[in-house]
Amino acid sequence: MKEYIRLLREEKVFRQLSIIQLISYFGAWFSNVAIYTLLIELHVLASIVGFVAMLNFLAGVIQAPLSGPVIDRMSPKKLMLILIAVEITATVSLIFVTRLSDLLLLYVLIFFKMAAASFYFTTEMSLLPKILHGSKLQRANELHSIIWSLSYTLGMAVSGFVVYWFGIKTAFLLDAFMFVIAFGLLFKTEIKIEMLHIEENIFLMMKETFVYLKREPKALHLMLIHSFVGLTAFDALVALMVDEYYASILAASLALGLLHSARAVGLVIGPVIIGKWITNQRLIYVFIAQGLAVWLWAFVMHNFYLSLAASVVVGFFTTTLWSYSYTLLQKNIDAKYYGRIVAYNDMLFLSSAAFTSYMIGFLATHSFSLELITAIMGSGFFIGAIYYKYVLRTQKIKEISL
């Protein structure tokens, strides 16, 4: 923990970006709980819950091919301000979704909101390796995940009570207000980086990126490794669990908030405990541990309190798996391609998460039990461990600390 505090003290721009991240992510989870509570109250089919969860990721997939070249050519601060403005507009508009006939509007708003959020995330993650290096970059990625998890914990927990006491629309408005604060703080933040002069047009840049990936296959391998973390897209699964198992003992919004918060506790403490232990070789064991944790969750899912405990274990390994695989990619690509490679990496990750979310809804509507669906998701991490071991054996992957 001391290393994270030292990093925040020494790196002013990163500190300011982290504060903005904490505020904007905290606000985002208000609307997340509110949306799934709304779907449960409207008694929609499981397939619709899965589709809405998929939209959270699909938007980022569609815009990713163009976002990379834009990031490499445009001032990051200006771009991030535009994206926050889009999030504010889409979030406020969610208050107009009140009945089943408004589902199309909900789909459109979620699409634009999450496309902007994904674009913002990619911009920030391509900015970090331009201002930080080596172990500082690894710690920054870990801290980024911890902040996300802390925001997730507090946001989900508080929003569950806000939705329960004050209603869904209040949660949407609070979410938008958080984005307004983040916009103001970012506007005052001074970000100085050297912009590379790129003469190629966007389509030539996209072509050049594919040539680079063909020349450096380890980059593509590391992108695919990171995409396995998309199997932790549990939003649709949790909503269906609440509706099927826990609705009789607790209000939907409260159950949603508590389950997500329990997992986020694990997300926060995981990198603090195993962050210094993790190496390229030991990442294999994190994949295996993640799979076993998801299997445990599947086994105890029917019991709300045991499910809360298992959620902590599930989250414990996720942050390290995400941050370390992301840092490996950043460490093993050329600076010229940061924006584009990070964008395509996010596209693969979001595609994995979108497919996972869709399949949860699809399998649930075709008589697969939630326990079986969860066990299948856990099995994916064992495949990831085997694949990562192959990558280490066949590719020259740099150690992050070097």
Phi, psi and omega in degrees: 000326180299325180295323178293318179296318179297319179298316179295325179290320187278331186249097187297313183297316179297321178299316180293319178296325180292320178296317178297318179299315181301315183292312184292320178292322178302314179295325185299326185286343173300311183289331180297310177297319182298320181296313181288329174296318178299316180296319178295318180293330178277357178056047180283164178290159178300327180296326178289321176300315178296322180294318178296318177297321178296321180300328178302333183251329185298325180302317179293327179296315186292320184274349186302317182302328180269336184293322181302304178301323178297317180298320182287347183249341191246150176302125183298322181296312180299317181295316182293326177296318178298317183292322176295322178299321177296318179297321178299312182297313182294322183292315178301321183293343179296340180295343182274357177269111185227346183213173184301325181293349180265007184300324179298318177298319178300316180301314182297315182294318178297319181301309182290322179298314183281332174297317178294318180296317179295317179299316179298314181300314180298319178299315181293319181290333175279341177281323185304313180291351176274342181243348180224155183217162173057225182296331177296321178294318178299313180297324179295318178294320177296317180293324175302316179292321179296317178298316177303315183291319178296317176298319179299315181299304183293318182297312180295316182295310182293319183294328177301317178287322179298313179297319181294318185271321189245346175105167185292317183297323178299321178297318178298317182292322176296321176302310180299322180297321177299319178295325178297317177298315180299320179300315181297318180292319179294323179301326182272352182279133179261115181245112180247111174223158178275115179279126177289138179279113182242120184267337183295149174282173187301319184288325175292324177296320178297317179297318181298325180296318179293325176297318179297316179296326177290323180285328181239076185298338180297331178296316179294319178300316181291328175296318179291323176300314180296329183295340178296336178295340177298344177290352177268017177283083189264003188303311181295320180299314180296318179299318179291324176299315180299316183293323185273321190251327193246354184299333183280345183247346184203148177300144185303314183297322180290317179296317177301312182298317182291319180295314178294323180294320179299315179296322181292332174300316176296321179299325182284314187278339183305300182294333178296323183274318185249006182300319180282337183281331189290137174223177178303315182290320184286347177299332177303317182291331177292320175303312182297316181297323178296318178297317179296323179296319179293322175299318177301316179300317180299322184291325185254009189303327185294339181257119186302315185287321175293327177295322176300314180296317180295328179299323177298316180295320179300316181289336187303321185265344188294315184298315180296318178300316181293307188292320183290318179294327178292316180295323176303317179296312180301323182289332190252020176234159179283146183302327183300333187254009185310304184300313184290316181293317178298321179296314179292326175298314178296327178297316178294317179299313181292327176297317178298315180294320179295316179296319178300314180297317180296316183292329176300311179294319181296311182293324180296327179277354178244037169069017172278133178289155179295327177297317180292319178301315180296318179297322177297317179298319179297324181298331180300330182287333175290323174296319178299321179296318180296316181295317181297321177299321176297317181297316178299325183283330188254345184238151176271094183261122180290142171288142185295323185287348183278000000 
